[in-house]
Amino acid sequence: MRDYASVPKRIAHPEAGLLEFDIEIVTAPHAPDQHLVVYTVEPDSSTARVLPILASWATPESALTGPQD
């Protein structure tokens, strides 16, 4: 079993178009059923430029933190 892998990932987003990521996958040496998966993008790529726009479409922060009494 390998403890590290790096693979490309392409996602066809219905609104933003094609998103391209590099994925780094690390497996813990003493816990082979656990994996850390990190998505990265090339700086100044079309994916890097559109991610902040997609993030702005997220649920409002108040919905994430719960009711404010």
N, CA, C and O atoms as a printed pandas DataFrame, in Angstrom:
     atom_number atom_name residue_name chain_id  residue_number  x_coord  y_coord  z_coord
0              1         N          MET        A               1    0.840   -1.184    0.000
1              2        CA          MET        A               1    0.000    0.000    0.000
2              3         C          MET        A               1    0.884    1.246    0.000
3              4         O          MET        A               1    1.842    1.325    0.769
4              5         N          ARG        A               2    0.573    2.205   -0.845
5              6        CA          ARG        A               2    1.308    3.469   -0.887
6              7         C          ARG        A               2    0.776    4.410    0.181
7              8         O          ARG        A               2   -0.410    4.375    0.507
8              9         N          ASP        A               3    1.651    5.254    0.728
9             10        CA          ASP        A               3    1.206    6.204    1.749
10            11         C          ASP        A               3    1.003    7.606    1.190
11            12         O          ASP        A               3    0.654    8.528    1.928
12            13         N          TYR        A               4    1.228    7.773   -0.149
13            14        CA          TYR        A               4    1.069    9.087   -0.764
14            15         C          TYR        A               4    0.684    8.897   -2.232
15            16         O          TYR        A               4    1.190    8.002   -2.907
16            17         N          ALA        A               5   -0.214    9.748   -2.710
17            18        CA          ALA        A               5   -0.567    9.752   -4.135
18            19         C          ALA        A               5   -0.899   11.177   -4.552
19            20         O          ALA        A               5   -1.389   11.978   -3.755
20            21         N          SER        A               6   -0.628   11.471   -5.793
21            22        CA          SER        A               6   -0.956   12.779   -6.363
22            23         C          SER        A               6   -1.648   12.527   -7.695
23            24         O          SER        A               6   -1.091   11.876   -8.579
24            25         N          VAL        A               7   -2.863   13.046   -7.833
25            26        CA          VAL        A               7   -3.638   12.809   -9.051
26            27         C          VAL        A               7   -4.349   14.092   -9.478
27            28         O          VAL        A               7   -4.698   14.922   -8.639
28            29         N          PRO        A               8   -4.559   14.250  -10.778
29            30        CA          PRO        A               8   -5.363   15.390  -11.237
30            31         C          PRO        A               8   -6.853   15.067  -11.121
31            32         O          PRO        A               8   -7.247   13.902  -11.191
32            33         N          LYS        A               9   -7.667   16.086  -10.945
33            34        CA          LYS        A               9   -9.123   15.915  -10.850
34            35         C          LYS        A               9   -9.782   17.026  -11.634
35            36         O          LYS        A               9   -9.446   18.197  -11.457
36            37         N          ARG        A              10  -10.713   16.672  -12.496
37            38        CA          ARG        A              10  -11.482   17.650  -13.274
38            39         C          ARG        A              10  -12.945   17.494  -12.893
39            40         O          ARG        A              10  -13.476   16.384  -12.869
40            41         N          ILE        A              11  -13.589   18.614  -12.595
41            42        CA          ILE        A              11  -14.996   18.621  -12.209
42            43         C          ILE        A              11  -15.737   19.566  -13.145
43            44         O          ILE        A              11  -15.353   20.725  -13.300
44            45         N          ALA        A              12  -16.791   19.071  -13.762
45            46        CA          ALA        A              12  -17.624   19.907  -14.633
46            47         C          ALA        A              12  -18.729   20.517  -13.788
47            48         O          ALA        A              12  -19.744   19.870  -13.528
48            49         N          HIS        A              13  -18.537   21.759  -13.357
49            50        CA          HIS        A              13  -19.516   22.466  -12.538
50            51         C          HIS        A              13  -20.602   23.020  -13.466
51            52         O          HIS        A              13  -20.283   23.586  -14.511
52            53         N          PRO        A              14  -21.883   22.867  -13.100
53            54        CA          PRO        A              14  -22.954   23.297  -14.001
54            55         C          PRO        A              14  -22.984   24.805  -14.263
55            56         O          PRO        A              14  -23.486   25.224  -15.306
56            57         N          GLU        A              15  -22.478   25.612  -13.374
57            58        CA          GLU        A              15  -22.496   27.068  -13.546
58            59         C          GLU        A              15  -21.110   27.631  -13.874
59            60         O          GLU        A              15  -20.982   28.526  -14.709
60            61         N          ALA        A              16  -20.081   27.107  -13.218
61            62        CA          ALA        A              16  -18.739   27.680  -13.340
62            63         C          ALA        A              16  -17.905   27.039  -14.449
63            64         O          ALA        A              16  -16.842   27.551  -14.800
64            65         N          GLY        A              17  -18.374   25.939  -14.994
65            66        CA          GLY        A              17  -17.623   25.268  -16.051
66            67         C          GLY        A              17  -16.618   24.279  -15.500
67            68         O          GLY        A              17  -16.784   23.757  -14.398
68            69         N          LEU        A              18  -15.580   24.026  -16.269
69            70        CA          LEU        A              18  -14.586   23.025  -15.899
70            71         C          LEU        A              18  -13.665   23.560  -14.810
71            72         O          LEU        A              18  -13.072   24.630  -14.953
72            73         N          LEU        A              19  -13.552   22.801  -13.716
73            74        CA          LEU        A              19  -12.650   23.135  -12.616
74            75         C          LEU        A              19  -11.560   22.064  -12.592
75            76         O          LEU        A              19  -11.854   20.870  -12.656
76            77         N          GLU        A              20  -10.297   22.497  -12.501
77            78        CA          GLU        A              20   -9.176   21.566  -12.507
78            79         C          GLU        A              20   -8.381   21.688  -11.212
79            80         O          GLU        A              20   -7.940   22.774  -10.835
80            81         N          PHE        A              21   -8.208   20.553  -10.539
81            82        CA          PHE        A              21   -7.508   20.493   -9.258
82            83         C          PHE        A              21   -6.378   19.476   -9.326
83            84         O          PHE        A              21   -6.407   18.557  -10.145
84            85         N          ASP        A              22   -5.393   19.644   -8.471
85            86        CA          ASP        A              22   -4.422   18.604   -8.175
86            87         C          ASP        A              22   -4.814   18.087   -6.796
87            88         O          ASP        A              22   -5.077   18.872   -5.885
88            89         N          ILE        A              23   -4.851   16.781   -6.644
89            90        CA          ILE        A              23   -5.241   16.193   -5.365
90            91         C          ILE        A              23   -4.042   15.453   -4.786
91            92         O          ILE        A              23   -3.415   14.633   -5.455
92            93         N          GLU        A              24   -3.741   15.759   -3.538
93            94        CA          GLU        A              24   -2.685   15.069   -2.805
94            95         C          GLU        A              24   -3.374   14.210   -1.753
95            96         O          GLU        A              24   -4.190   14.707   -0.977
96            97         N          ILE        A              25   -3.048   12.927   -1.726
97            98        CA          ILE        A              25   -3.675   12.001   -0.784
98            99         C          ILE        A              25   -2.570   11.376    0.061
99           100         O          ILE        A              25   -1.641   10.766   -0.467
100          101         N          VAL        A              26   -2.681   11.534    1.367
101          102        CA          VAL        A              26   -1.699   10.987    2.292
102          103         C          VAL        A              26   -2.405   10.002    3.212
103          104         O          VAL        A              26   -3.474   10.299    3.746
104          105         N          THR        A              27   -1.809    8.835    3.395
105          106        CA          THR        A              27   -2.338    7.825    4.300
106          107         C          THR        A              27   -1.461    7.788    5.555
107          108         O          THR        A              27   -0.234    7.741    5.464
108          109         N          ALA        A              28   -2.096    7.811    6.710
109          110        CA          ALA        A              28   -1.352    7.745    7.965
110          111         C          ALA        A              28   -0.683    6.371    8.082
111          112         O          ALA        A              28   -1.334    5.356    7.834
112          113         N          PRO        A              29    0.599    6.316    8.452
113          114        CA          PRO        A              29    1.310    5.034    8.472
114          115         C          PRO        A              29    0.739    4.017    9.469
115          116         O          PRO        A              29    0.805    2.812    9.224
116          117         N          HIS        A              30    0.191    4.483   10.568
117          118        CA          HIS        A              30   -0.341    3.560   11.575
118          119         C          HIS        A              30   -1.863    3.488   11.564
119          120         O          HIS        A              30   -2.462    2.845   12.426
120          121         N          ALA        A              31   -2.481    4.137   10.605
121          122        CA          ALA        A              31   -3.943    4.111   10.469
122          123         C          ALA        A              31   -4.278    4.089    8.973
123          124         O          ALA        A              31   -4.736    5.093    8.427
124          125         N          PRO        A              32   -4.053    2.958    8.314
125          126        CA          PRO        A              32   -4.213    2.907    6.858
126          127         C          PRO        A              32   -5.633    3.165    6.363
127          128         O          PRO        A              32   -5.837    3.358    5.165
128          129         N          ASP        A              33   -6.610    3.174    7.255
129          130        CA          ASP        A              33   -7.990    3.461    6.844
130          131         C          ASP        A              33   -8.299    4.963    6.904
131          132         O          ASP        A              33   -9.410    5.380    6.578
132          133         N          GLN        A              34   -7.319    5.772    7.319
133          134        CA          GLN        A              34   -7.515    7.217    7.372
134          135         C          GLN        A              34   -6.664    7.891    6.294
135          136         O          GLN        A              34   -5.500    7.545    6.092
136          137         N          HIS        A              35   -7.276    8.865    5.605
137          138        CA          HIS        A              35   -6.589    9.569    4.526
138          139         C          HIS        A              35   -6.804   11.070    4.672
139          140         O          HIS        A              35   -7.886   11.521    5.049
140          141         N          LEU        A              36   -5.784   11.820    4.375
141          142        CA          LEU        A              36   -5.877   13.277    4.278
142          143         C          LEU        A              36   -5.887   13.592    2.790
143          144         O          LEU        A              36   -4.968   13.215    2.062
144          145         N          VAL        A              37   -6.929   14.284    2.342
145          146        CA          VAL        A              37   -7.073   14.627    0.931
146          147         C          VAL        A              37   -7.042   16.147    0.816
147          148         O          VAL        A              37   -7.854   16.837    1.433
148          149         N          VAL        A              38   -6.107   16.666    0.028
149          150        CA          VAL        A              38   -5.938   18.101   -0.144
150          151         C          VAL        A              38   -6.105   18.447   -1.616
151          152         O          VAL        A              38   -5.408   17.901   -2.471
152          153         N          TYR        A              39   -7.031   19.353   -1.908
153          154        CA          TYR        A              39   -7.238   19.854   -3.275
154          155         C          TYR        A              39   -6.473   21.160   -3.413
155          156         O          TYR        A              39   -6.619   22.055   -2.580
156          157         N          THR        A              40   -5.662   21.279   -4.451
157          158        CA          THR        A              40   -4.948   22.521   -4.726
158          159         C          THR        A              40   -5.209   22.940   -6.172
159          160         O          THR        A              40   -5.608   22.131   -7.010
160          161         N          VAL        A              41   -4.975   24.214   -6.438
161          162        CA          VAL        A              41   -5.116   24.736   -7.805
162          163         C          VAL        A              41   -3.868   25.537   -8.149
163          164         O          VAL        A              41   -3.170   26.033   -7.265
164          165         N          GLU        A              42   -3.602   25.655   -9.430
165          166        CA          GLU        A              42   -2.499   26.489   -9.895
166          167         C          GLU        A              42   -2.871   27.959   -9.686
167          168         O          GLU        A              42   -3.984   28.364  -10.021
168          169         N          PRO        A              43   -1.959   28.755   -9.139
169          170        CA          PRO        A              43   -2.236   30.188   -8.987
170          171         C          PRO        A              43   -2.545   30.814  -10.350
171          172         O          PRO        A              43   -1.946   30.447  -11.361
172          173         N          ASP        A              44   -3.456   31.732  -10.363
173          174        CA          ASP        A              44   -3.862   32.465  -11.573
174          175         C          ASP        A              44   -4.522   31.590  -12.639
175          176         O          ASP        A              44   -4.706   32.036  -13.772
176          177         N          SER        A              45   -4.880   30.356  -12.294
177          178        CA          SER        A              45   -5.606   29.504  -13.246
178          179         C          SER        A              45   -7.074   29.928  -13.271
179          180         O          SER        A              45   -7.528   30.665  -12.395
180          181         N          SER        A              46   -7.802   29.467  -14.261
181          182        CA          SER        A              46   -9.227   29.802  -14.323
182          183         C          SER        A              46   -9.961   29.238  -13.105
183          184         O          SER        A              46  -10.911   29.852  -12.618
184          185         N          THR        A              47   -9.533   28.082  -12.612
185          186        CA          THR        A              47  -10.160   27.514  -11.407
186          187         C          THR        A              47   -9.888   28.400  -10.202
187          188         O          THR        A              47  -10.795   28.663   -9.412
188          189         N          ALA        A              48   -8.649   28.864  -10.050
189          190        CA          ALA        A              48   -8.310   29.741   -8.924
190          191         C          ALA        A              48   -9.110   31.039   -8.973
191          192         O          ALA        A              48   -9.482   31.576   -7.930
192          193         N          ARG        A              49   -9.374   31.540  -10.163
193          194        CA          ARG        A              49  -10.133   32.793  -10.289
194          195         C          ARG        A              49  -11.618   32.602   -9.970
195          196         O          ARG        A              49  -12.257   33.524   -9.464
196          197         N          VAL        A              50  -12.174   31.427  -10.254
197          198        CA          VAL        A              50  -13.612   31.233  -10.053
198          199         C          VAL        A              50  -13.951   30.737   -8.635
199          200         O          VAL        A              50  -15.093   30.888   -8.202
200          201         N          LEU        A              51  -13.002   30.158   -7.912
201          202        CA          LEU        A              51  -13.306   29.633   -6.567
202          203         C          LEU        A              51  -13.834   30.697   -5.603
203          204         O          LEU        A              51  -14.787   30.409   -4.880
204          205         N          PRO        A              52  -13.272   31.910   -5.549
205          206        CA          PRO        A              52  -13.850   32.925   -4.653
206          207         C          PRO        A              52  -15.295   33.274   -5.016
207          208         O          PRO        A              52  -16.107   33.566   -4.138
208          209         N          ILE        A              53  -15.606   33.244   -6.293
209          210        CA          ILE        A              53  -16.989   33.509   -6.711
210          211         C          ILE        A              53  -17.907   32.408   -6.216
211          212         O          ILE        A              53  -18.986   32.683   -5.691
212          213         N          LEU        A              54  -17.481   31.156   -6.381
213          214        CA          LEU        A              54  -18.291   30.034   -5.888
214          215         C          LEU        A              54  -18.444   30.102   -4.370
215          216         O          LEU        A              54  -19.522   29.825   -3.843
216          217         N          ALA        A              55  -17.384   30.466   -3.670
217          218        CA          ALA        A              55  -17.456   30.571   -2.208
218          219         C          ALA        A              55  -18.441   31.646   -1.778
219          220         O          ALA        A              55  -19.077   31.517   -0.732
220          221         N          SER        A              56  -18.576   32.700   -2.566
221          222        CA          SER        A              56  -19.500   33.773   -2.202
222          223         C          SER        A              56  -20.958   33.328   -2.319
223          224         O          SER        A              56  -21.850   33.976   -1.771
224          225         N          TRP        A              57  -21.201   32.235   -3.024
225          226        CA          TRP        A              57  -22.559   31.707   -3.153
226          227         C          TRP        A              57  -22.941   30.828   -1.968
227          228         O          TRP        A              57  -24.073   30.350   -1.906
228          229         N          ALA        A              58  -22.034   30.604   -1.034
229          230        CA          ALA        A              58  -22.262   29.703    0.102
230          231         C          ALA        A              58  -23.366   30.224    1.011
231          232         O          ALA        A              58  -23.792   31.374    0.907
232          233         N          THR        A              59  -23.814   29.359    1.895
233          234        CA          THR        A              59  -24.833   29.697    2.882
234          235         C          THR        A              59  -24.323   30.837    3.754
235          236         O          THR        A              59  -23.144   30.857    4.109
236          237         N          PRO        A              60  -25.182   31.782    4.104
237          238        CA          PRO        A              60  -24.752   32.882    4.985
238          239         C          PRO        A              60  -24.134   32.352    6.274
239          240         O          PRO        A              60  -24.534   31.305    6.783
240          241         N          GLU        A              61  -23.163   33.081    6.790
241          242        CA          GLU        A              61  -22.439   32.648    7.984
242          243         C          GLU        A              61  -23.366   32.394    9.159
243          244         O          GLU        A              61  -23.124   31.462    9.926
244          245         N          SER        A              62  -24.413   33.181    9.329
245          246        CA          SER        A              62  -25.322   32.994   10.470
246          247         C          SER        A              62  -25.982   31.620   10.429
247          248         O          SER        A              62  -26.281   31.057   11.481
248          249         N          ALA        A              63  -26.214   31.070    9.246
249          250        CA          ALA        A              63  -26.808   29.745    9.144
250          251         C          ALA        A              63  -25.802   28.668    9.553
251          252         O          ALA        A              63  -26.195   27.600   10.021
252          253         N          LEU        A              64  -24.509   28.943    9.379
253          254        CA          LEU        A              64  -23.487   27.974    9.739
254          255         C          LEU        A              64  -23.219   27.954   11.230
255          256         O          LEU        A              64  -22.882   26.906   11.781
256          257         N          THR        A              65  -23.363   29.104   11.901
257          258        CA          THR        A              65  -23.050   29.179   13.334
258          259         C          THR        A              65  -24.268   28.943   14.207
259          260         O          THR        A              65  -24.128   28.810   15.423
260          261         N          GLY        A              66  -25.430   28.888   13.638
261          262        CA          GLY        A              66  -26.637   28.641   14.413
262          263         C          GLY        A              66  -27.321   29.932   14.831
263          264         O          GLY        A              66  -26.843   31.021   14.515
264          265         N          PRO        A              67  -28.436   29.815   15.536
265          266        CA          PRO        A              67  -29.189   31.003   15.943
266          267         C          PRO        A              67  -28.385   31.881   16.898
267          268         O          PRO        A              67  -27.627   31.379   17.729
268          269         N          GLN        A              68  -28.557   33.181   16.772
269          270        CA          GLN        A              68  -27.895   34.147   17.651
270          271         C          GLN        A              68  -28.944   34.738   18.592
271          272         O          GLN        A              68  -29.716   35.609   18.191
272          273         N          ASP        A              69  -28.975   34.273   19.831
273          274        CA          ASP        A              69  -29.949   34.762   20.814
274          275         C          ASP        A              69  -29.427   35.919   21.599
275          276         O          ASP        A              69  -30.127   36.443   22.466
